[in-house]
């Protein structure tokens, strides 16, 4: 459906997209996730033909977006972060204008526009000026223009930004409905949105793809150790003595307990082992009744931070190395200048 290969976009010395490659298969909702400034919107703009890449290719249904733009763009509906609306048009006028631009056959326009307005639930405002609509309705109109022509792929860049909680729920519901007949690519930095709506997640950081998998697959890949949270009656010193006797514990840390006369500890086991039974027996035999014991599952937030933080740390280390090299070069230049000055003085 969509194939992105070795995509690079540079703005002067700044690399916004760095050798990005991925494929999008038909019939799924893809989440394009990353922190602000990660390169999501730049990638979206290249995929839809709004921007030219510095190098690399994007193919939509086999059509190259750069060399075969008309054929490729017929397959795409795009909702940018700021919807491309004409505020002095009515909703109906605007959608008829978009249908004409997209070369929808004249005989089909009226029926298709009515069908799409019903789908995104804007028939009640079709004769109102767009500038008088709420943010939520404007977003719906933006979605409607993306659907006109019934493209196979719909690309949504931050579709819920600036909406209130009720509007966010409504837009998410619309996206799921659209996925019944379209492939959706959803760009966002809101983790809950991606995990709620998407079948597949691609995480981008500093212009690079750092992970691509289903939400469940990402979680399984990142869980290299099992963490167990335990609440038991007793004191910390006694708990430490008991925990040191239990096999397969890699580490443990104490946290603030909410229960009176209780301790709360987070235990990390070795080799992904579930040691809840051994822990419970050891604490109970040590006269420390267990109040609760839970296996801690990593959330998408944990995975996201682990992936993007490690990437940022690498960049920090690279920058530090570059600074060290620059400092060494500066010191060498200063030493050379001092030597030259000494030579000049001796000649005098």
N, C-alpha and C positions, 0 to 999 in steps of 0.2 A: 504493500500500500504506500508507505513512505520510507525512503532510504536516504539517510544522511551519512555522507562519507567524508572524513578528514576535514571537517568544516573549521575554518579559521576566519576571524574578523579582527582587524587591528584598527585602532584609532591613534595614529602616530606611533608612539612607543608603547601604548597601552594595548594589551591583548584582551579583548572582551570575550572571545570564544576561541578555545585552544584545542585544535585537532579533535573535534567532537564527531563521534560516529554512533549511530543507533538506527534501529528499524522499528517501524510501527505496523502491527498486523491489524487486519480488518476486524471490526465488531467489538472493540474494547474501549474502555475509558483509560487513557494514559495520563498520569499525573507527572507534570514537569516541575520538580520541587527544588528550591534553593533559596539561600538568603538573598536579601536585597543586593543588587550589584553582581550577582553570580553569572549573568549572561543569558538569563531566560528570555527576556523581551527581545534582545538582539537576535537570538536564535529563531524566535517566532517570526520576527520581521524578515529574516533571510528566507525562512521556509515558505513564507507567503509572497515573496517577491518584492516586498517593500524596501529591502536593503540588498545590496550586492555583497557577496562574501569576498574576502581577500583571496581565499583559495578554498578548494573543496567543492563538493556537489550535493544538491538536494534533488531527488527524483520523486515525483508524485505520480503513482500509477504508471511508472516507466517514463514519464515526461520530465525533462530537466527544467527546473524553474527558471534558469537563466537563458537557455537557448530555445526553449519551447514554452514561453510564459503563458500564452493564451490557453493552450491545451492543459497545462498543469493547473492554472488558476480555476478552470472550470470544475475541478475536483475538490476545491477548497472553499469553505465558508470561514470568515475570520471576524472575530470580535476583539479589537484591541482593548487595552486597559482603559482608554478614554474612547467611548463609542463614537464613530464618525457620523454624527447626526446633524441635520440642518434644522436649527431651532425654530425658524420661521415657517416651516412646512407643517402641515398636519401629518399625523401618523400614516394615514392612507396615501396622501400625496408622496410622502417620502418612500414608502415601500413600493409604490408604482414606479417611482424614479429609479430605485435600485433594481427592480425587475427589468426595466428597460436597459440599464447599464449591463446587466448580466445576460442580456439577449434571450430572456425567457420568451417563447413564442407568444405573440399578442393574444391569441385565442385562449391561452392557458393562464394569463396573468391574474385576472380577476379572481378566478376560482382558487388559484394557488395562494394568493395573498390572503384571502378569507380563511383558507385552511390553516395557514401559518399563524395568523392572528388568533385564531381559536386555540391553536396548540400552545402558544405562549401567553394566552389569556390577556389580550389587549384590545379585544373587539369593543369594549365599553369606552375606549378612549380614541377610537380610530379617527374621529373628526376633530380632535383637540390639537392645538399647536404643541409641538414637542417641547418648546421652551417652558410651557406651563405644567409639564408633567413632573412627578416626583422622581427621585433618583432611581427607585426600584422600577418604575415604569419605563424610564429611559433605557435602563439596562435590558429590559424585556424587548424594547424596540430594537436595540442593538443586536440582540439574539435573533430576532425575526429577520433582520437584513442578512445575517450570516447564513440563515437557513434557506433563503430564497434561491431557487434554482435547484434545490435539493442536492447539494454537493455530498460526495461520499465521506469527506473529512471535514469536521468542524473544529477550528482551533480557537480556544478561548484564553485570553491573557488576563489574569487576575479578574475573573468575572464577578466576584462578590465584593471587591474593594469599595469601601465607603457605604456599604449597605447596613441597615439595622438587622438584628438577629432574625426577625420575622422574614424580611426580604431575602436574607441569606438562605434560609430553609426553603423558601419558594424557588429560588434560582437553582439550588442543588437538586430539588425535585424535577425541575425542568430539564436539567442536564441528564439525569438518569432516564427521563422519558425520551430524550433525543437519542440516547445511546441504543435504543431499540432498532433504529434504522440508520444510524451514522456511527462512524469511528470518531471518538472525541479525544482531543489533546488539550489538557487543562493545565495552564501554568499558574502556580501559586507559591507563596511563601507561608501560607497558613496550613499547618500540619494537620489539624483536625479535618479541614476541608478535603485534603487529598486522601486521607485514610478512610473517610466516610464515603467518598464518591468513586474512587478510582480502583480499577482492576490491576493496574500495573503502575509502578512508581519508578521514575528516573530522577536521581538526585544529581544536581550539577553544583559545582563549587569552583570558583575562580576560573570559570569558562571550561572546566573539564567535567566529564561524566564520571562520578565516583561510585555510582551503584545503579543497577537496573534489575528490578525483580518485582514479584507480587508483594503486597504488604506482609503476608505470612512468610514468604521466602526471605525477605529482608530480615525479618525478626529471627528466623532460624539460622541464617548465616552469621548474624552478629552475636548470637548467644553462645560464646565460647566457654562461659562458666555459668554455673547455677548459683543464684543468690537466694538465701532463705532469711526471711525476717521473723525473729522470734521474740515473743513477750513472755516473761516468766517472773514469778514471785521470788524475791531474794535480792542479794546485793551483787555489785559488779565484781568484787574480788573473788567471791565464791564461784561466780559464773566463769571467770577467766580460768580458774583451776580446772573446772569440769570440761570446758571447751578444749583445753590443751590435751585432754586424754582421748578425745574423739578422733578417730582416723579420718583421713581424706578431707580435712579442713585446710584450705589454703590460707585463709585469713579471716579475721572477724573485727568488726568495729562496733562500738557502743553508740547508741543514739538516745536522745531524750525520750523518756517513757511518759506516757499519758496516765498510766495507772499508778496509784500510790503503792509504795513498797515493792515496786517492780523494776525490772531492767528490760531494756529493748536492745537487741543486738542484731546486726546484719552479718550473716555468715556466707562466705564464698567457698564453694567446694572445689575439689580437684577434678579434672577430667570430665566435667559436665555430669557429675554424679549427684543423684538425689539422696541426701543423707538425713531426711526428715525423721525417719524412724529411729536411727541411731541417736540423733540429737534429743529426741523426745525421751528415750529410755535413759540416756545419760543424765539429763536434767532432773527427771523424776526420781531416779535413784539417788541423786545428790540432794534430795529434799528441796528442789526448786520446781514446784508445779508449773506446768506450761499453760499460760492463758490463751495464747494464740500462736500459730505458726503458718506462714504463707510463703509460697514460692513467688519470688519477685520477677514478673515478666517485663522485659524491656519494651517501652513504648516507642512509637515512631519518633517522638521527641528525643529520646535517648540515642536512637540509631542515627538520627539526623545530626545531632551534636557531635557524636563520635566520628562520623564520616567527615563532616565539614571542618571540625576543630583540628583533626589530624592533618587535613589538607592545608589549613591555614598555618599550622605549626611548621609544616615543611616549607611553606613560603617564607615564614619568619626566619627559619634556619638559613634558607637560601639568601635572603636579604642580609642576614648577619654575616654570612660568608663573603658576600659581595662588598659589604662595608669594611670587613677586615682587609680584603684585597685592596680596596681603594685607600684605606689608611696606610697600608704597607707601601703602596705606590707613592702616596703623598710624602711619607717619611723618607723614602729613597730619593725623591725629588729634592726635598729640603737638604738631605745630606750631600747630594751632588752640588747643590747651589753653594753650600757652606765650603765644600772642597774647592770649588771654582773661585770663591771669594778669597780663600787662603792663598791660592796660587797667584791670584792677582796682586795680593798684598806683598808676597815674597818677591814678585817681579819688580814692584815699586822699590 
